[in-house]
Amino acid sequence: SSSSEAPQHAELMATGGDDAALLEKFSAWCVVQGIDLSGCRLERTPDRGLSVVATRAIHDGHAALAVPLAATLTVAAAARSAVGRAMLGSRALGGERVSAQALMYIVMIDGRARPESFWHPWLALLPCAYSDPLWWTSEERHRLLEGTQLAHDAARHEAQVRDVYHGLFPALSRELPEVFPAERFTFEAFRWARSALASRSFSPAALGEPPPACARLSEEESSRLRNDCPAFQCPLLDFTNHDPGTVVSVGLKPLPAGTDGASERHLMLSVKGGVSAGSEILNNYGDCRSNFQLLLGYGFCVPGNAADAVPVRLGAPPNLPALRRGALRRAGLALDEGHALTRAEPLPPRMLAVLRVLLMTERSLIRVAKSSGVGPLKKAAAAAGSPEEGESADAAELQRRAAFLASLSEPLEPSAAPACDGELAVLGALRQQLLHKLKAVAAVKLNASGGVNERNAAHYRQGQEGVLTAALTAAKNAEKDWCRRHGIAWREEEEQEGEEGGEEEEPEVDEEVEP
């Protein structure tokens, strides 16, 4: 099955050479590697880049595409390449462990530039530039993403790539200029490799557990690498475009008996329902990927993405009383934990539980803790950071803590304390933070029919606004329901988004939250 939206992929930019010649060289390389292209062809479209089209009907349950494991680019294969061995054997790096992601970047940059590289026919066919925010100008990022989480994370990702690059260069170029020529291994090349890897990789889960021996690092290789690249690349399969309505299966399997290369395991992509002749062979990059993840990693957005999420991280004064710190610890909560608001769950229970710990009266907090049997809260705060405090919890203690968290997940009762309105205080505080975020996101109006970058930013912002609006509606409905159950007249407060004439407040910056 397929959605009504056009399939998406990040590769909107042209390749660096004659397209027809590059396609011919890649097809010839595929034949040598035992990749059967008799049932498909590569086709370029102006809006989606390269796509894979079926030239004959592919029935349900049959592999649409199959690539021998030996043709894939894994971290292990990168480590065993000539440029990979040179990098891991470098004296200029001082024996420090090297980023596995950086190793993949270097092998990709080398392979794209050198015709002698094993992967050159595939890498030369990749686009020269990508459309994720790391490729936007500073002015574009500021104008299109101001006030959003993505603005912060795009800058953070770029800084991380710079840090990795400067940890290797110019040291490698000075030590081995023939292998790592400075004009080839630039920061711009690293940025290209980062976007190519982020938008075209597959999860190691597709290789099975444990993975085949050829995809596993040796003990020596593991001692030289930091395990920070849970991904590998598969030529041909990486040209398939994303469609959130398509159901696929990707895994390592042998070809049917009697087929050429049947003794070798292949990475196969199967499409539920099959593919008709002349139709595009589609992929699904993940049903739960939000537009935040798609835009940052792949360079596109899905309009009306049901998986969109808004990250929220609650703040609190640094001098939080020990009793409340102890309550958070006993309940397994943390002030700095991230919460993901979605349309399906606009008010995450753990987020509300943290707010209740912060806002309920101390007497109520002690009473709830006592009824759950979790012990003195101030003592829990004093034990923070102690390994014994966490390791000594037996099954009964863990059950009591779970009961405490469950109690904190229930709405507060009305309070006689003048400074606390029970659950209304919790929901009111949350609504203020949500309004603040909504103001920052809605402050910029973009054209969803504009250029590629503006269109993607518009879809991203629309998704953020939609989730925040759903959360505000859910909070308002929760207030109404709470008042009705307790016989309290509910009065809707006017939602002011800021006083006219005042200076606009800087938006809070949350860490990325993976939904």
LUMTIMI-988378 format. One line per 5 residues: number of its first residue (from 1); their letters; for each residue x, y negated, z negated of C-alpha. Coordinates in steps of 0.25 Angstrom, whole numbers, plus 5000, padded with zeros to 4 digits. Example, Ala and Ser with C-alpha at 12.3 -4.5 7.8 and 13.67 -1.06 7.14 Angstrom:
residues 2
1) as) 5049:5018:4969; 5055:5004:4971
end
This chain:
residues 515
1) sssse) 5000:5000:5000; 5004:4986:5002; 5001:4972:4997; 4995:4961:5005; 5008:4952:5003
6) apqha) 5019:4953:5013; 5031:4962:5008; 5042:4954:5002; 5057:4954:5002; 5068:4945:4999
11) elmat) 5075:4945:5012; 5070:4933:5019; 5084:4928:5024; 5091:4933:5037; 5102:4943:5037
16) ggdda) 5116:4938:5040; 5118:4943:5054; 5110:4948:5067; 5098:4955:5061; 5096:4965:5072
21) allek) 5111:4969:5072; 5111:4971:5057; 5098:4979:5057; 5104:4988:5068; 5117:4990:5059
26) fsawc) 5108:4993:5047; 5100:5003:5054; 5113:5010:5059; 5118:5010:5045; 5105:5016:5040
31) vvqgi) 5107:5028:5050; 5121:5031:5046; 5117:5031:5031; 5105:5041:5034; 5094:5030:5032
36) dlsgc) 5082:5035:5041; 5077:5022:5049; 5068:5030:5058; 5055:5027:5051; 5058:5012:5048
41) rlert) 5064:4999:5054; 5069:4986:5048; 5061:4974:5052; 5064:4959:5049; 5052:4949:5046
46) pdrgl) 5054:4934:5044; 5047:4934:5031; 5052:4947:5024; 5065:4950:5030; 5068:4964:5034
51) svvat) 5057:4975:5031; 5057:4990:5034; 5046:4995:5043; 5041:5009:5045; 5042:5014:5060
56) raihd) 5034:5026:5057; 5023:5030:5047; 5029:5034:5033; 5019:5043:5025; 5016:5041:5010
61) ghaal) 5027:5048:5002; 5037:5048:5013; 5050:5039:5012; 5049:5027:5020; 5064:5024:5018
66) avpla) 5075:5032:5014; 5090:5028:5011; 5101:5038:5007; 5107:5034:4993; 5120:5033:4999
71) atltv) 5116:5021:5007; 5111:5013:4995; 5119:5003:4987; 5120:5007:4972; 5129:5001:4962
76) aaaar) 5137:5014:4963; 5138:5013:4978; 5143:4998:4976; 5153:5002:4966; 5159:5013:4975
81) savgr) 5160:5003:4987; 5173:4997:4991; 5169:4983:4986; 5163:4989:4974; 5175:4997:4970
86) amlgs) 5184:4984:4972; 5175:4976:4963; 5175:4987:4952; 5190:4988:4953; 5193:4974:4953
91) ralgg) 5203:4969:4942; 5198:4955:4943; 5185:4958:4936; 5193:4962:4924; 5187:4976:4922
96) ervsa) 5174:4970:4918; 5161:4978:4922; 5155:4972:4934; 5141:4969:4937; 5134:4980:4946
101) qalmy) 5126:4970:4952; 5138:4962:4956; 5144:4975:4962; 5132:4977:4971; 5133:4962:4975
106) ivmid) 5147:4964:4979; 5145:4976:4987; 5133:4970:4994; 5141:4957:4998; 5152:4966:5003
111) grarp) 5143:4975:5011; 5136:4963:5017; 5149:4957:5022; 5157:4969:5026; 5153:4978:5038
116) esfwh) 5161:4989:5032; 5153:4990:5020; 5143:5002:5019; 5131:4994:5016; 5134:4982:5026
121) pwlal) 5124:4986:5037; 5113:4985:5026; 5118:4973:5018; 5121:4965:5031; 5106:4966:5034
126) lpcay) 5102:4960:5020; 5097:4945:5021; 5108:4934:5019; 5099:4927:5008; 5088:4929:4999
131) sdplw) 5076:4922:4994; 5076:4924:4979; 5079:4911:4970; 5094:4913:4970; 5094:4909:4984
136) wtsee) 5086:4896:4982; 5092:4883:4981; 5093:4876:4967; 5082:4866:4972; 5073:4878:4976
141) rhrll) 5074:4885:4963; 5071:4873:4955; 5059:4868:4964; 5053:4882:4965; 5056:4889:4952
146) egtql) 5057:4878:4942; 5050:4881:4929; 5050:4896:4932; 5057:4908:4926; 5063:4911:4940
151) ahdaa) 5070:4898:4940; 5078:4903:4928; 5080:4917:4933; 5085:4913:4947; 5095:4904:4941
156) rheaq) 5099:4915:4931; 5101:4925:4942; 5109:4916:4950; 5118:4913:4938; 5120:4928:4935
161) vrdvy) 5124:4931:4950; 5134:4919:4949; 5140:4925:4936; 5141:4939:4942; 5148:4933:4954
166) hglfp) 5158:4924:4947; 5161:4936:4938; 5167:4943:4951; 5171:4932:4960; 5181:4926:4963
171) alsre) 5188:4936:4955; 5186:4948:4965; 5189:4939:4977; 5202:4935:4971; 5206:4949:4968
176) lpevf) 5201:4956:4980; 5198:4946:4991; 5198:4956:5002; 5186:4964:4995; 5179:4952:4989
181) paerf) 5182:4940:4999; 5177:4927:4992; 5169:4922:5004; 5161:4935:5004; 5158:4936:4989
186) tfeaf) 5152:4923:4986; 5141:4919:4976; 5131:4918:4987; 5135:4932:4991; 5132:4937:4977
191) rwars) 5119:4930:4977; 5115:4937:4990; 5119:4950:4984; 5111:4948:4972; 5098:4944:4980
196) alasr) 5100:4956:4989; 5102:4966:4978; 5091:4960:4969; 5081:4961:4981; 5085:4974:4988
201) sfspa) 5088:4983:4976; 5082:4996:4971; 5081:5001:4957; 5091:5012:4953; 5078:5020:4948
206) algep) 5076:5024:4963; 5089:5032:4963; 5084:5040:4951; 5089:5043:4937; 5100:5046:4937
211) ppaca) 5104:5041:4950; 5112:5049:4960; 5127:5050:4958; 5131:5041:4969; 5122:5030:4963
216) rlsee) 5128:5031:4949; 5141:5024:4945; 5153:5031:4940; 5158:5029:4926; 5169:5020:4931
221) essrl) 5159:5012:4940; 5150:5010:4928; 5161:5006:4919; 5164:4994:4929; 5150:4990:4932
226) rndcp) 5139:4983:4923; 5126:4990:4926; 5118:4978:4930; 5113:4983:4944; 5101:4992:4943
231) afqcp) 5099:4992:4958; 5103:4998:4971; 5101:4995:4985; 5095:5003:4997; 5097:4999:5011
236) lldft) 5084:4999:5020; 5075:5001:5007; 5079:4987:5003; 5073:4981:5016; 5059:4985:5011
241) nhdpg) 5050:4974:5007; 5042:4972:4994; 5027:4974:4994; 5021:4975:4980; 5009:4984:4985
246) tvvsv) 5018:4995:4991; 5021:5007:4982; 5035:5013:4985; 5044:5024:4980; 5059:5022:4980
251) glkpl) 5068:5034:4976; 5079:5043:4979; 5075:5056:4986; 5080:5066:4996; 5075:5065:5011
256) pagtd) 5066:5077:5015; 5073:5090:5018; 5078:5091:5033; 5080:5076:5034; 5093:5070:5037
261) gaser) 5100:5066:5024; 5090:5074:5016; 5101:5079:5006; 5104:5064:5002; 5095:5057:4993
266) hlmls) 5088:5044:4999; 5082:5032:4993; 5068:5032:4998; 5056:5022:4998; 5042:5028:5000
271) vkggv) 5030:5019:5001; 5017:5024:4995; 5006:5026:5006; 5017:5027:5017; 5020:5016:5028
276) sagse) 5014:5015:5041; 5022:5014:5054; 5026:4999:5057; 5023:4995:5042; 5034:4990:5033
281) ilnny) 5040:4999:5023; 5038:4991:5010; 5044:4992:4996; 5039:4988:4982; 5050:4981:4974
286) gdcrs) 5041:4982:4961; 5027:4980:4958; 5031:4973:4945; 5040:4963:4951; 5036:4949:4948
291) nfqll) 5038:4937:4957; 5049:4933:4948; 5057:4946:4950; 5053:4946:4965; 5058:4932:4968
296) lgygf) 5071:4933:4960; 5075:4947:4965; 5069:4948:4978; 5066:4934:4983; 5051:4935:4985
301) cvpgn) 5038:4934:4978; 5025:4942:4979; 5013:4932:4979; 5003:4935:4967; 5013:4945:4961
306) aadav) 5005:4953:4950; 5019:4956:4943; 5022:4941:4941; 5027:4938:4927; 5030:4926:4918
311) pvrlg) 5041:4928:4908; 5039:4922:4894; 5049:4921:4883; 5043:4915:4870; 5052:4905:4862
316) appnl) 5052:4903:4847; 5060:4894:4838; 5074:4899:4834; 5071:4899:4819; 5060:4909:4820
321) palrr) 5057:4914:4806; 5063:4927:4802; 5049:4933:4800; 5044:4931:4814; 5058:4935:4820
326) galrr) 5056:4948:4812; 5042:4950:4817; 5047:4949:4831; 5058:4959:4828; 5048:4969:4821
331) aglal) 5039:4968:4833; 5050:4971:4843; 5047:4957:4849; 5057:4946:4853; 5056:4931:4855
336) degha) 5065:4931:4867; 5058:4943:4874; 5052:4940:4888; 5037:4942:4891; 5032:4944:4905
341) ltrae) 5018:4938:4907; 5011:4944:4919; 4997:4944:4924; 4995:4958:4919; 5000:4954:4905
346) plppr) 4999:4939:4904; 5001:4939:4888; 5012:4950:4885; 5009:4956:4871; 5023:4955:4866
351) mlavl) 5023:4940:4870; 5011:4937:4862; 5017:4946:4850; 5029:4937:4850; 5020:4924:4849
356) rvllm) 5012:4930:4838; 5025:4933:4830; 5029:4918:4832; 5015:4912:4829; 5008:4920:4819
361) tersl) 5009:4916:4804; 5020:4923:4796; 5010:4929:4787; 5002:4936:4798; 5015:4941:4804
366) irvak) 5019:4947:4791; 5006:4953:4789; 5006:4959:4803; 5020:4965:4801; 5016:4971:4788
371) ssgvg) 5004:4978:4793; 5013:4984:4804; 5023:4988:4794; 5035:4982:4801; 5042:4977:4788
376) plkka) 5047:4963:4784; 5048:4954:4796; 5060:4945:4790; 5068:4957:4788; 5066:4961:4803
381) aaaag) 5071:4947:4807; 5083:4949:4798; 5086:4962:4805; 5086:4957:4819; 5098:4961:4827
386) speeg) 5101:4973:4817; 5102:4986:4824; 5097:4994:4812; 5084:4986:4812; 5080:4991:4826
391) esada) 5087:5005:4825; 5081:5009:4812; 5066:5007:4816; 5060:5021:4816; 5047:5025:4823
396) aelqr) 5038:5021:4812; 5045:5007:4812; 5044:5006:4827; 5029:5009:4826; 5027:4998:4815
401) raafl) 5034:4988:4824; 5025:4992:4836; 5013:4990:4827; 5019:4976:4823; 5020:4972:4838
406) aslse) 5006:4978:4841; 5001:4969:4829; 5008:4957:4835; 5002:4960:4849; 4988:4957:4843
411) pleps) 4982:4943:4843; 4984:4935:4830; 4972:4933:4821; 4967:4919:4818; 4976:4912:4807
416) aapac) 4972:4903:4796; 4986:4897:4797; 4985:4883:4802; 4997:4884:4811; 4993:4897:4818
421) dgela) 4980:4900:4826; 4983:4915:4827; 4983:4920:4841; 4979:4907:4847; 4993:4901:4843
426) vlgal) 4999:4913:4850; 4991:4911:4863; 4992:4896:4862; 5008:4896:4861; 5008:4906:4873
431) rqqll) 4999:4897:4882; 5008:4885:4879; 5020:4893:4884; 5012:4898:4896; 5007:4885:4900
436) hklka) 5021:4879:4899; 5026:4890:4909; 5015:4888:4918; 5017:4873:4919; 5032:4876:4923
441) vaavk) 5028:4886:4934; 5016:4878:4939; 5024:4865:4940; 5030:4868:4954; 5020:4870:4965
446) lnasg) 5026:4878:4977; 5021:4882:4991; 5018:4897:4991; 5018:4896:5007; 5032:4888:5007
451) gvner) 5046:4893:5010; 5051:4907:5004; 5056:4902:4991; 5045:4892:4988; 5035:4903:4992
456) naahy) 5041:4913:4982; 5043:4903:4971; 5028:4899:4973; 5023:4914:4972; 5032:4915:4959
461) rqgqe) 5027:4903:4953; 5012:4907:4956; 5015:4920:4949; 5020:4914:4937; 5008:4904:4936
466) gvlta) 4999:4916:4938; 5005:4924:4926; 5005:4911:4917; 4991:4908:4921; 4987:4922:4918
471) altaa) 4994:4922:4904; 4987:4908:4900; 4974:4914:4904; 4977:4926:4896; 4981:4918:4884
476) knaek) 4968:4909:4885; 4960:4922:4885; 4967:4928:4873; 4964:4915:4866; 4949:4915:4869
481) dwcrr) 4948:4930:4865; 4955:4928:4852; 4946:4916:4848; 4934:4924:4852; 4938:4936:4844
486) hgiaw) 4941:4927:4832; 4929:4918:4833; 4937:4906:4836; 4932:4895:4846; 4942:4895:4858
491) reeee) 4946:4881:4863; 4953:4881:4876; 4965:4871:4875; 4969:4862:4887; 4981:4868:4893
496) qegee) 4990:4856:4894; 5003:4859:4903; 5010:4847:4898; 5008:4832:4895; 5007:4823:4907
501) ggeee) 5019:4814:4908; 5028:4823:4899; 5041:4829:4904; 5040:4843:4909; 5045:4854:4899
506) epevd) 5056:4863:4904; 5051:4877:4907; 5055:4888:4897; 5065:4898:4903; 5062:4913:4901
511) eevep) 5071:4924:4904; 5066:4933:4915; 5056:4944:4911; 5054:4956:4919; 5040:4960:4919
end
